């Protein structure tokens, strides 16, 4: 991380922080990527949700680090990965960041685990790099219209404001703690699973120079996550679809993905919402450790 940037306020025991430098040939169009590393064993890559970062998996990593070498990536421009002015945050651009991690670290036999947006990227990365990916666990894939706007009236108002021409950049730069907390709690059944220090960490990241533009660009690019469903049939690795019982997706959304991935295993987590890694990390750990 550049020295002038703020640093994470949360440390996950057993993890170390690393960076991938941008490739010189791309002449400033690619930023430094930050990732956390922990554990031993076959590689497992964790991909976070919209508006979060590698620390989204703070409770999952210790549960799987005895079975896997875990890499938790800050997606391009998010968390403490570098913000590149004018960069794209559509699905292909974010997927390119994931693929950089796998190819530059020369990872093989990889288990890709993604939640929400990260689940879509796990599936499309597996489609691109079948020779490197062993399996995919896709938790609450964010590949349907509406998305976070289905969680609450507040989320609809805020996201709608962020996307509004003219005032959108202003709205994106204003993020009261109470509003962020309520929006994220809209993805949880057990509201206490959203810890206060994690909200503070997300607010610190949100105060980084240029971050409001990243947040707005990510929301503007959400249709590209829906379009990415066209790649699911290309995935050759075994897939496990995991959904919270109270996820924002509707039964029809889940069925549509099951039809695109007919060989996939399917688990519905009782009493969980959109953020299973926060609410029921034990369930994800059980699924992963069982096939390590």
N, C-alpha and C positions, 0 to 999 in steps of 0.2 A: 504494500500500500504506500502511496506517496506520503512523505513525512508530514505534509501540511494537512492531511486529512484526519478527521476524527477516527478513533479506533473503537472496536466493539466493547461494549460494557458487560457482555455476558461471555464467560469462558466455560466451555463444555469440557469436563474432566477427560483427560486422555487424548484430546485433540491438539493438533498443531496447525498453524495458519500458513498458507503458501500462496504464491502468485504465479501466473503464467504471463510472461511478457508478450506484448503484441508482436506479430510477425513483421519484420522490417519491410518485406516486399509490399505490404499493403499500405505503406506511406501514410500512417496516421488515421486510417479509417477503422482501425481495430484497437480496442483498449485492453489494458491489463485485466486479467480475470483473477479473482480471489477464490480460494477453496480451503476447506478444512479437511484434515486427514486424521484418521484414527484406526487402530486395530490391526489385525493380521488375518490373512486368508485371501480367498479370491476377491477381486475388486467388486465393489458395489458403489454405484453413483447415485446420490440423492439430489433431486431437482425440486425446488420449492414452488410456492404458489405466487399469484399476483400480489404485489406490494409487501412481500416478505423477503427472506434471505436464508442463508445456510442455517442460522440459529433456529429456524422453524423446526428443525429436527433435533433439538437439544435433548429431548427425552428419549428419542428413538436410538440415537447413535450409541449410547452406553449399553443398550440392550442387544446390539448386534455386533459390537466391535470384537467380541471373542471369536466370531465366526467369519468375519469379512474384514478386508481392508476397505474402510469407508472413505469416500470422497464426497463431501457436501459442497456443491458449487453455488457461488453467488452468480446468478445469471447476468448477462451483459448489462451494465449500467445500474444494476440493483445491488443491494447490500453494500459491500465495499469494493466491488468491481468498478473499474474506471468508467466514468461518464465521458463519452466522446460526443462533442457537439454535432448535431445533425445526423447522428446514427439512426439506423432503422431498428425498430423493436417489433417487427412483425415475426410471425412464426419461423420463417426460414432463417432470419438473422439470429434469433435466439437459439435455434437448433444448431447453427454454425458454432456458437459458443460452446455448446455441449460437445459437439464433435471435435472441437479443438482440445478439450480436456482429454478425450479418449485417444486421439491420435498423437498429441504431443507428449503425453505420458506413456504412450504405446501400451494401452490397456487392452487385454484380451479376456475372454470368458467373463464378461462384465454382466452383472445384474443391474439393470436400470430401474430405479424406483422414483416415481414422480407423483406429486400431488397437485390436483387442479391443473393449472397451466403446465406444470412440470410433468404431469401424466401424459399430456399430448406430446410434449417434447421427447419423452422417453419412447413413445411409440414411433414417432417419425424418425428419431435417431436410429432406432432399431431397424427401420425400413432402409435407411441409408447405409448402415454399417453392419450387415448381417454377420460378417466374419469376426466381429468383435463382441457381439452381444449374445449372452447366454440365455437371458430371460428378462421379462419386463413385468413389473408390478405397477399397475396404473390405478391410482387412488383418486376417485371423484374427478374423472376427466372433465375439463372445462372446455367443452366443444359444442355448446348449444346456445341459442339466442337467449339474451336476458342475463344469464350468469349471476353475478353478484347483486344485480338489481332485483333479483327475486328474494333476496334475504330480508329486506326491510324497506320501509318507506324512506328512511334516512339515506340508505345506500342508493336508492333510485334518485333521490334529489341530488346527492353529492356527485355521483357518477354522471348524471345528466348535466350538471353544472360544469364538470370538468370537460365534457365533450362539446359544450356549447361554443360556437364560434365567437371570437371576440373576448368574452369574459372567461373562457375556459382556462387560459394560463393563470389568471388571477385566482380562480377557485382552486386550481391544482396546488398553488403555493400557500394556501391557508388550510391547515390541518389541526384543528383543536384536538387535544388529547381525548376529551370526552367523546368526540365524534368518531375518532379512529377506533376507540375501544368499542363503541356500540356497533360500528359497522363490522368489525371482526367477530364480535360476539354473535352476530347474526349468522355466522357459520358454525356455531357450537350449540349443542344441546346443554352441556354442562358449562355454563358461563365461566366458572372458576378455573377452567383449563387455560384461559388466557391470563397469564401472569402479568403483574404490573411492571416488572422489570423488562419484560419482553415488549410491552407497549412503549416503554421509555426508549428501548433500543431502536425500535422501528421509527420513532419520532426523531431520534438522533440521525438516523440514515436519511429520513425525509428532509432534514435541514441541510444536507450536503448541497453545495453549489451545483445547480443544474438539475437536481433531482426532480423538481416539479415538472420539468419538461419531459423527463423520462417517464414519470407516472402518467402524464397525459398521453404520451405516445403509446405506452403499453395499452391503455384503455382504448385508444383509437385503433389499435391493431388486433383487438379481440376477434373481429370477423375472420382473421387469418387462421385462428385456432379452429374455428368451425370448418373452414376450407380444408384444413389439414386432415380431416377425417378421411378424405379421399386416399390417403396414404396407408391407412390401417391394413388394408388387404395385402399389402406388400410385406408385412412383418412376418418373418419366418421363425423367430424365436418363440418359445412358449410364453403366453401372456396370462396374467391373473388380474382380472378386473375387480376392484374393491370399491364399494360404495357405502357411505354412511346411510343409515335408514332415513335420516332427515336431511340428506344432501339437497342442494338446490336443484339438482337434476330431477326430472320427472320420470316415471316409469317408462314412458315412451322414449325418452332420451337414452336410458340405460339399455332398453331393448334394441334400439338402433345400433348401438355399439356392439352388443352381443351378436347381432346379425352380421356386422362387418368382421367380427373376430369369432367365428362360430366354434373354434377349438379352445377358446379361452376358458380358464377356470373363473368362477364367479363367487364372490363373497359379499354379503350384505351385513354391515356391522350394526347390530341393534343399539339403539339409543345414541347414535353418533351423527354428527352433522357433516359439514364440508371439510373441516380441518381434523382429519383422523389422526394425523401425526401429533397434534396437540392434545386431543381428547382421549384417544385409545392407541398410544404407541405400542402397547403390549400386544395388540392384535396384529399390527404390521410386523412386529418383531417375531411373533410366533409363526407367521406365514413364511418369513424369510429364513429363520433359523431351521425350520423343518426341511428346507431344501438346500441348505448350505453345502 
